[in-house]
Amino acid sequence: MSAPHLLLLDTHGLTIWQARGRSFDAVVHFSPGSDGPPAFAEWLAARAGSSRLTLIVDLPDETYELEHLPRARGSDREALIQRRLDQHSFGSPCGAALSLGTSTEAPPYENVLLCSLPRPEPLMPWLAVLAEQQARVTGVHLVAVVFDRLMSRLARRHPELQGRFLLVSEHAGSMRHSLFEHGRLRYSRLLAATDTGALQRTHAYLYAHDLIEHGANLRVVELLSQRHGAPCPPQPAVSAGIEYQTLESRSLCRELGIDCTDEADASVLLLLNQALRPRGLPHCAPAAVRQIDRLHRLGRRIGAAGFGIGIGAALLSAWLAAGNQHHAARINDLTTAANRQQLRHDSLLASLPPLPAPPGALGQVLDTLTQQTALDGDPQHLLAALGDALDTHPAIALRTLTWSRAPTPNARAGGAMTLAVALEIPPAESDPTQNLATLRSSILAQLARRDDIRTVLRPRPASHPQAPILDHQSGSSGGLHIELQDRRQEQEPS
């Protein structure tokens, strides 16, 4: 995109400036007569809307009115300001509102300076050319409004630009008087540079409209520029209620980093440099003038949003691709590990010695044993009671031992545990019968004292071929066959 062009419209016509780094070059000038707008249209057509244009208007017959508006926002504020502009500008389409801040009083209100051109005839032909050529106009601004932004910028380093003062600037045979209060614009008008009594009349006008107090001196700051020759003759410090101060515009250009040649009008360069920052400056023309620029901005925002979405999608795709690569590598590692485990399993199976039974049959036996072990109610307490009885009667030997469960409706859970025990009682040499009876009665009495066990005499132990059997054989002796039944799972009678 080419450098932006700045259009300065005054009573002598339209001058087009182009910003080139720190300097400004006058490109072309169009006269204010009937030949100017057509030539301007040809100049725009040759560029086909490739440049951004900012129009600065320096014309007479401006009006500036300070209004205290109730605080509002959005469309309500815009509608309120537009109604006040229509009242003060007599229906002129060239008007703008400059906000001067809000008050701290109750109820709060907003100070708004209404700026307008009641007679916009010198401006309208140029606006018509811009609309016809569909030029990209960033804004149309009054010179006084640009000075407002410039003074706010310079007041930080120059005490003479603080408080209330009247700024006097000259350009192209015209002189502008602009009143500033606390760094903000309050009033401005364009006069002929040859008018020697202009300051006195401005002073009287400001006093008549209550812009300055009665008896207060008017501090005048004259913006000097070498191009127009030497400054006005020296004035006394106080003359007819007016105090004079001067400020060299060329030094301000150096302060702001603007290249200023000896032939250049330094005050104009200050305005052009400030107009390069149009953000926030009030637009003093119909809104349709900036329509092309708004479309460009909207397209740029949409393009930036699309570019951002594209970058985000690319980053997301890259992240997903990296994640997929990581998962694929992990799957390959797991597959390799599983293959190694399968090979090891096959090698272990191949190295097993011949078994007495097929592996499938052994697996069924192990499954049955595991299921029986997992059932509730193991015979540990029955075995413990039997062990205590045998410890008390060391002469009695265990012959056989089997255990089983009573059948229940639940196929996976057995009933009460039962031990079938065969005991061997050795005979005594003196009286075998007496010895057998004594040992028999003693061990039965000990087992009967257990409340959680029922002891039942049996002629022969129950046969449970699937249960494990402990069988200790001995010689001929007395035998005792009993059953120990688990009473812990018996339900109480209702």
Beta strands, then each sheet from edge to edge (+ up, - down):
strand 1: 5-10
strand 2: 13-20
strand 3: 23-30
strand 4: 52-57
strand 5: 63-70
strand 6: 95-102
strand 7: 109-116
strand 8: 136-142
strand 9: 164-171
strand 10: 174-181
strand 11: 184-192
strand 12: 218-224
strand 13: 242-248
strand 14: 397-405
strand 15: 417-425
strand 16: 453-457
strand 17: 470-471
strand 18: 478-486
sheet 1: 3+ 2- 1+ 4+ 8+
sheet 2: 5+ 7- 6+
sheet 3: 11+ 10- 9+ 12+ 13+
sheet 4: 16+ 18- 15+ 14- 17+
end
